[in-house]
Amino acid sequence: MSLGNKHLSRRRFLKAMFGSAAGTMIVGFGGFVYGNNIEAGQIEVKPVDLTLPRLTAAFDGYRIAQISDIHTDGWMTPDRLRHIVALINREEPDMVAITGDFVTGDAERHAAGLIDTLRELSPHDEVIAVPGNHDHWTDIDVVRGIMRESGLRDVSNGVFTLRRGGEALHICGVDDVWYGHDDIDATLSQLPDDGAAILLAHEPDFADVSAATGRFDLQLSGHSHGGQIILPWLGPPVLPWLGRKYPNGQYQVGEMIQYTNRGVGMVMPRVRINCRPEVTIFTLHGPR
């Protein structure tokens, strides 16, 4: 090969290399723009019908809206959250359940906006909640204050009982599992023997523990964000600890149903691809 041809080949190689790199950067940037600005705002309002063996006739048709992982930060602004609240209120649920991670960082800075927006939730009964690992990592005292000032009922390691006539539906909770604040024995000690019981637990993989008690009909969780990015044929490349076994949607764990909501907010990288944010609307039914 002549020296001129060698130089030509080298130029072609460099041109191809830089062209490939530029193409990769363009695709990557386009993916970020889509995942951060388009799909992340395409909230799925997902109806789910569930049959709970211990649900009594008085609560047949009871509707619960679940959201999780708000992750209030520079991206999840009060205006974005207000849109989510409006979607929930449009469904006219009996109850709203929030399964943790209200904030990502600097809870105090975002407190006022969160309180004002969460106060707009208007279910027929209550807004029930538990905190998540980010809430403890950031400032759990501030987050509990946000919950209290917003009118939310914190059921961490506790039980709230709805009664219609002589029939009961129990909404229970455990505090965050990641940091070891959960106390399922404390929850069980407050739980009456009669009526269906729903457990709020931020981390979905806690389902193995709660199902083993034999007392809960349903566990509602978040934490995993569904992975935020779901690759075709491969699934999510990254899932957090305690969110890997039951990362997205509905599972049967023993005699208990586990449902993992994909969340409405994000953590880094702030993109969603094939994994839309989710508001779940459960309609509960008793055995036929």
C-alpha positions as CSV (number, residue, x, y, z in Angstrom):
1,M,0.0,0.0,0.0
2,S,1.4,3.4,-0.9
3,L,2.0,6.1,1.7
4,G,-0.9,8.2,0.3
5,N,-3.3,5.3,0.6
6,K,-2.2,4.7,4.2
7,H,-3.0,8.4,5.0
8,L,-6.3,8.0,3.2
9,S,-7.2,4.9,5.2
10,R,-6.2,6.7,8.4
11,R,-8.4,9.6,7.5
12,R,-11.3,7.3,6.8
13,F,-10.8,5.5,10.1
14,L,-10.7,8.7,12.1
15,K,-13.8,10.0,10.2
16,A,-15.7,6.8,10.9
17,M,-14.6,6.8,14.6
18,F,-15.6,10.4,15.2
19,G,-18.8,9.9,13.2
20,S,-19.7,6.9,15.4
21,A,-18.9,8.9,18.6
22,A,-21.0,11.8,17.5
23,G,-23.8,9.5,16.6
24,T,-23.6,7.9,20.0
25,M,-23.7,11.3,21.7
26,I,-26.7,12.4,19.7
27,V,-28.6,9.2,20.4
28,G,-27.6,9.5,24.1
29,F,-28.7,13.1,24.3
30,G,-31.9,12.3,22.5
31,G,-32.6,9.5,24.9
32,F,-32.0,11.8,27.9
33,V,-34.3,14.5,26.5
34,Y,-37.0,11.9,25.8
35,G,-36.6,10.2,29.2
36,N,-36.4,13.4,31.2
37,N,-38.9,15.6,29.5
38,I,-41.4,13.3,27.7
39,E,-41.9,9.9,29.2
40,A,-41.3,11.1,32.7
41,G,-44.4,13.3,32.3
42,Q,-46.6,10.7,30.7
43,I,-48.3,9.5,33.9
44,E,-50.2,6.2,33.6
45,V,-53.4,6.1,35.6
46,K,-53.6,2.4,36.0
47,P,-56.9,0.6,37.1
48,V,-56.3,-2.6,39.0
49,D,-59.1,-4.9,40.3
50,L,-58.2,-7.1,43.3
51,T,-60.1,-9.8,45.1
52,L,-59.2,-10.0,48.8
53,P,-60.5,-13.1,50.6
54,R,-61.2,-11.4,53.9
55,L,-62.9,-8.3,52.4
56,T,-66.4,-8.0,53.6
57,A,-69.5,-6.8,51.7
58,A,-69.4,-3.3,53.3
59,F,-66.1,-2.6,51.5
60,D,-66.8,-4.3,48.2
61,G,-65.9,-1.8,45.5
62,Y,-63.7,0.3,47.8
63,R,-61.2,2.3,45.8
64,I,-57.7,3.2,46.8
65,A,-55.4,5.5,44.8
66,Q,-51.7,4.7,45.3
67,I,-48.7,6.9,44.5
68,S,-45.1,6.4,45.6
69,D,-41.7,8.0,45.4
70,I,-42.6,11.6,44.8
71,H,-38.9,12.6,45.3
72,T,-39.5,16.3,45.5
73,D,-36.5,18.1,44.1
74,G,-35.6,20.5,41.3
75,W,-37.4,18.3,38.8
76,M,-40.5,17.3,40.8
77,T,-41.8,20.8,41.4
78,P,-45.1,21.7,43.1
79,D,-46.6,22.3,39.7
80,R,-45.7,18.8,38.5
81,L,-47.1,17.3,41.8
82,R,-50.2,19.4,41.5
83,H,-50.9,17.8,38.1
84,I,-50.6,14.3,39.7
85,V,-52.9,15.4,42.6
86,A,-55.5,16.5,40.0
87,L,-55.3,13.2,38.3
88,I,-56.0,11.4,41.6
89,N,-58.8,13.7,42.6
90,R,-60.4,13.2,39.2
91,E,-60.8,9.5,40.1
92,E,-62.7,10.3,43.3
93,P,-61.0,7.5,45.4
94,D,-62.2,6.5,48.8
95,M,-58.6,6.6,50.1
96,V,-55.1,7.7,48.9
97,A,-52.1,5.6,49.9
98,I,-48.6,7.1,49.6
99,T,-45.8,4.6,50.1
100,G,-42.8,6.7,50.9
101,D,-39.9,8.7,49.5
102,F,-41.5,12.1,49.6
103,V,-38.2,13.9,49.1
104,T,-34.8,13.3,47.6
105,G,-32.7,15.8,49.5
106,D,-33.1,19.1,51.5
107,A,-36.5,18.2,52.9
108,E,-36.8,21.6,54.7
109,R,-36.4,23.6,51.5
110,H,-39.2,21.7,49.8
111,A,-41.5,21.4,52.8
112,A,-43.8,24.3,52.1
113,G,-44.5,23.4,48.5
114,L,-45.1,19.7,49.4
115,I,-47.5,20.6,52.2
116,D,-49.5,23.0,50.1
117,T,-49.9,20.5,47.3
118,L,-50.6,17.4,49.3
119,R,-53.3,19.3,51.2
120,E,-55.2,19.4,47.8
121,L,-55.8,15.6,47.9
122,S,-59.5,15.0,48.5
123,P,-60.4,11.3,49.0
124,H,-63.7,10.4,50.6
125,D,-61.9,9.0,53.7
126,E,-58.2,9.4,54.4
127,V,-54.7,9.9,53.0
128,I,-52.6,7.2,54.5
129,A,-48.8,7.1,54.3
130,V,-45.5,5.7,55.4
131,P,-42.0,7.1,54.8
132,G,-39.2,5.6,52.7
133,N,-35.5,5.3,52.9
134,H,-34.8,8.7,51.3
135,D,-37.0,10.3,53.9
136,H,-34.9,8.8,56.7
137,W,-31.7,9.6,54.9
138,T,-32.6,13.2,54.3
139,D,-34.4,14.3,57.5
140,I,-37.2,12.1,58.9
141,D,-38.3,14.7,61.4
142,V,-38.9,17.2,58.7
143,V,-40.7,14.6,56.5
144,R,-43.0,13.5,59.4
145,G,-43.8,17.2,59.9
146,I,-44.7,17.5,56.2
147,M,-46.9,14.4,56.5
148,R,-48.6,15.8,59.6
149,E,-49.1,19.4,58.3
150,S,-50.5,17.9,55.0
151,G,-53.2,16.1,56.9
152,L,-51.7,12.6,56.1
153,R,-52.1,9.8,58.5
154,D,-48.8,8.1,59.2
155,V,-49.3,4.4,59.9
156,S,-45.6,3.5,60.4
157,N,-45.6,0.4,62.6
158,G,-49.3,1.0,63.2
159,V,-52.8,0.3,62.1
160,F,-55.7,2.5,61.0
161,T,-59.1,0.8,61.0
162,L,-62.1,1.8,58.9
163,R,-65.4,0.6,60.1
164,R,-68.8,0.4,58.3
165,G,-71.3,-0.9,60.6
166,G,-69.8,-3.9,62.3
167,E,-67.3,-4.6,59.4
168,A,-63.7,-3.5,59.3
169,L,-60.9,-2.8,56.8
170,H,-57.5,-2.3,58.3
171,I,-54.8,-0.1,56.7
172,C,-51.5,-1.0,58.3
173,G,-47.9,0.1,57.8
174,V,-44.3,-0.5,58.7
175,D,-41.6,2.1,58.9
176,D,-38.7,2.0,56.5
177,V,-37.0,-1.4,56.2
178,W,-33.8,-0.2,54.6
179,Y,-32.6,1.6,57.8
180,G,-34.2,-1.0,60.1
181,H,-37.0,1.0,61.4
182,D,-39.7,-1.5,60.6
183,D,-41.4,-3.4,63.4
184,I,-44.0,-5.8,62.0
185,D,-44.6,-7.2,65.5
186,A,-45.7,-3.8,66.7
187,T,-48.1,-3.6,63.7
188,L,-49.5,-7.1,64.3
189,S,-50.0,-6.4,68.0
190,Q,-52.4,-3.5,67.1
191,L,-54.2,-5.5,64.3
192,P,-57.6,-7.0,65.2
193,D,-58.4,-10.5,64.1
194,D,-61.4,-9.6,62.0
195,G,-61.4,-7.9,58.5
196,A,-59.1,-7.6,55.6
197,A,-55.7,-6.0,56.2
198,I,-53.6,-4.0,53.8
199,L,-50.0,-3.2,54.6
200,L,-48.0,-0.2,53.3
201,A,-44.3,-1.0,53.1
202,H,-42.0,1.2,51.1
203,E,-39.6,-1.6,50.1
204,P,-41.5,-4.4,48.1
205,D,-39.2,-7.3,49.0
206,F,-40.5,-7.0,52.5
207,A,-43.4,-9.0,51.1
208,D,-41.7,-12.2,52.0
209,V,-41.8,-11.2,55.7
210,S,-45.4,-9.8,55.7
211,A,-46.8,-12.7,53.7
212,A,-45.3,-15.2,56.1
213,T,-47.4,-13.7,59.0
214,G,-50.5,-15.0,57.2
215,R,-52.5,-11.8,58.3
216,F,-52.2,-9.4,55.3
217,D,-54.3,-9.7,52.2
218,L,-52.3,-7.0,50.2
219,Q,-49.0,-5.2,50.5
220,L,-48.5,-1.9,48.7
221,S,-45.0,-0.7,48.0
222,G,-42.8,1.5,45.8
223,H,-39.0,2.1,46.1
224,S,-37.9,0.4,42.9
225,H,-39.4,3.0,40.4
226,G,-39.9,-0.1,38.2
227,G,-36.2,0.4,37.4
228,Q,-36.9,3.8,35.6
229,I,-35.3,2.3,32.5
230,I,-36.6,-1.0,31.1
231,L,-34.6,-2.5,28.2
232,P,-36.3,-4.7,25.6
233,W,-35.7,-8.4,26.4
234,L,-33.4,-7.5,29.3
235,G,-35.6,-5.6,31.7
236,P,-34.2,-3.0,34.1
237,P,-30.4,-2.8,34.2
238,V,-30.4,-1.4,37.8
239,L,-32.7,-2.1,40.7
240,P,-32.2,-1.0,44.3
241,W,-31.6,-3.3,47.3
242,L,-35.0,-4.6,48.6
243,G,-36.6,-3.8,45.3
244,R,-35.2,-6.6,43.1
245,K,-37.5,-9.5,43.7
246,Y,-40.9,-7.7,43.2
247,P,-39.9,-4.6,41.2
248,N,-43.0,-3.7,39.2
249,G,-46.7,-4.6,39.3
250,Q,-48.6,-7.4,40.8
251,Y,-47.3,-10.6,42.4
252,Q,-48.7,-13.5,44.4
253,V,-46.6,-14.1,47.5
254,G,-48.0,-17.0,49.4
255,E,-51.6,-16.1,50.2
256,M,-50.9,-12.3,49.9
257,I,-50.9,-10.0,46.9
258,Q,-47.9,-7.8,46.5
259,Y,-48.3,-4.7,44.3
260,T,-45.3,-2.5,43.5
261,N,-46.0,1.0,42.1
262,R,-43.5,2.5,39.7
263,G,-43.6,5.8,41.4
264,V,-44.1,9.3,40.1
265,G,-40.7,10.9,40.7
266,M,-37.1,9.9,39.8
267,V,-33.6,9.7,41.1
268,M,-30.4,10.0,39.1
269,P,-30.2,9.5,36.2
270,R,-33.5,11.4,36.0
271,V,-34.9,9.6,33.0
272,R,-37.7,7.1,32.4
273,I,-37.6,4.8,29.3
274,N,-40.3,2.1,28.9
275,C,-41.3,2.8,32.5
276,R,-43.9,5.5,32.8
277,P,-44.7,7.0,36.2
278,E,-47.8,5.5,37.7
279,V,-50.9,6.4,39.7
280,T,-52.6,3.1,40.6
281,I,-56.4,3.0,41.2
282,F,-57.3,-0.2,43.0
283,T,-60.9,-1.4,43.2
284,L,-61.3,-4.0,46.0
285,H,-63.7,-6.9,45.9
286,G,-64.6,-9.6,48.3
287,P,-64.8,-13.3,47.4
288,R,-67.7,-14.2,45.2
